[in-house]
Amino acid sequence: MGCRTVLSKRALTRVVRQPDGVQIDPTGKLAGRGAYLHNSRSCWERALKGGLANALKVTLSEADRQMLSEFMATLPEEAVEEG
């Protein structure tokens, strides 16, 4: 979603829109509109500039942005390739 590189869903992190806000969905099974992001900080930075909100068709609240930024800080700078 952030960098548009295609990988399998298992190699990506799903973010889902819920009635009470946006959540990270590690199982990939939560109900709601979702978007997939690579597990790299650079991809998340691009997505948080507007692409993620657009894909989820939602306006991200400050609490949503804070939670997503905290998760992003735990990620490596570049994605680790599966293989």
Secondary structure, 3 states (H helix, E strand, C coil): CCCCCCCCHHHEEEEEEECCEEEEECCCCCCCCEEEEECCHHHHHHHHHHHHHHHHCCCCCHHHHHHHHHHHHCCCCCCCCCC
